[in-house]
């Protein structure tokens, strides 16, 4: 019985090792084109959240409590931005200026400013503070513009 058990273990170990050797490879790092597409997509969605959601709610006097998702989305976007700009991911179809990589600390700070401004906006939306929300919406838009002015080529 022990010999049969030992043989079974040996077969199982061999099969397991063979299966591990055939496991799919880990995904490759994103290409420059994929990073640029992700950035373009994120910027497009952020503009939609800001313009069709947040600014429209302010202009049309809608209940700002309905804009929590939009504000949170902009905060998540601000937190994500630096990770989408690794060194060497400019050029091609990108609108990113080279100054992003030479002024990295400022670029990161501007993304952090957006994340924080949008986080405050989400808090005001949750509280139903219409006046505060309108003022903070302008601050969020200014945070977007500050980064685009410095780091986006037209």
Secondary structure, DSSP 8 states (H G I E B T S, - for coil): -HHHHHHHHHHHHHHHHHHHHTS--------HHHHHHHHHHHHHHHHHIIIIIIIHHHHTT--GGGGHHHHHHHHHHHHHGGGG--TT--STT--B-THHHHTHHHHHHHHHHHHHHHHHHHHHHHHT-HHHHHHHHHHHHHHHHHHHHHHB--
